[in-house]
Amino acid sequence: MLTHLAMSSTLNALYHSSLEIKSTDSHLSFLPLSHIFERLVMYNFLARGGEVCFYQGDPLKLAEDWKLYRPTVIAIVPRLINKIYGMIKDNFAK
C-alpha cells in the first residue's frame, strides 16, 4: 500500500528533478487515473503549471489525440511501447 508520505516524497523528488516542466508544456493523459505513474506525472504537471489533456477514451483514436494536443511529455508504459513497435514492424514488413 502506498502511503501519503511516499507519494509526497516522490512528488517532491520529481519537482526537484532535472525534468523541468514549464507552463507551455502539456501532458496527454491516457493511462487510467488509478495508475500511480499517471497520477504522479499529472500531479507534477499541475504543481508546475503545465497543461494536462485527456484522451477521448478510445485507444484506437490515441494517434488522433496526439496530433490534436501535441503533448511535450507522455507518460508511457512498456506494454504500449511494445504495441507501437509491433505496428511499426508490421508496416515495414508489408
C-alpha positions in Angstrom: 0.0 0.0 0.0 1.3 3.4 -0.9 1.2 6.0 1.9 0.6 9.7 1.6 4.2 10.3 2.7 5.6 8.0 -0.1 3.5 9.8 -2.7 4.5 13.3 -1.3 8.2 12.2 -1.3 8.0 11.1 -4.9 6.3 14.3 -6.0 8.9 16.3 -4.1 11.7 14.3 -5.9 10.0 14.9 -9.3 9.6 18.5 -8.6 13.3 19.0 -7.9 14.5 16.7 -10.7 16.2 17.7 -13.9 12.8 17.3 -15.7 11.8 21.0 -16.0 8.2 21.4 -16.8 7.1 24.9 -18.0 3.6 26.4 -18.3 3.9 25.9 -22.1 4.3 22.1 -21.7 1.4 19.7 -22.0 0.8 16.1 -21.0 -1.6 13.7 -22.7 -3.2 11.6 -20.0 -4.4 8.2 -21.4 -3.4 5.8 -18.6 -6.1 5.1 -16.1 -6.1 7.6 -13.3 -5.9 4.7 -10.8 -2.4 4.0 -12.3 0.1 5.5 -9.8 2.6 6.5 -12.6 -0.1 8.5 -14.3 -1.1 10.2 -11.1 2.4 11.2 -10.3 3.1 12.7 -13.7 -0.3 14.5 -13.7 0.3 15.9 -10.2 3.8 17.0 -11.2 2.4 18.9 -14.2 -0.3 20.6 -12.1 2.2 21.6 -9.5 4.4 23.3 -12.1 1.6 24.9 -14.0 1.7 22.6 -17.1 -1.3 21.6 -19.1 -3.0 18.2 -18.7 -5.1 16.9 -21.6 -7.3 13.8 -21.5 -7.7 11.5 -24.5 -11.1 10.6 -26.0 -11.3 7.3 -24.2 -10.8 5.2 -27.3 -7.3 3.6 -27.6 -7.8 3.4 -31.4 -8.0 7.2 -31.6 -4.9 7.8 -29.5 -2.9 8.9 -32.5 -5.6 11.5 -33.3 -5.3 12.8 -29.8 -1.5 13.1 -30.0 -1.9 15.1 -33.2 -4.6 17.3 -31.7 -2.9 18.1 -28.4 0.7 17.9 -29.4 1.9 16.9 -25.9 5.5 17.6 -24.9 5.6 14.8 -22.4 3.8 11.5 -22.5 3.7 9.0 -19.6 4.0 5.7 -21.4 4.3 2.1 -20.1 6.2 -0.8 -21.7 3.0 -2.5 -22.9 2.1 0.4 -25.1 5.7 0.8 -26.4 5.6 -2.9 -27.5 2.3 -2.3 -29.3 3.7 0.7 -31.2 6.8 -1.3 -32.0 4.7 -4.1 -33.4 2.7 -1.8 -35.5 5.8 -0.2 -37.0 7.4 -3.6 -37.5 4.3 -4.8 -39.3 4.2 -1.7 -41.6 7.8 -2.3 -42.6 7.1 -6.0 -43.3 4.5 -5.1 -45.9 
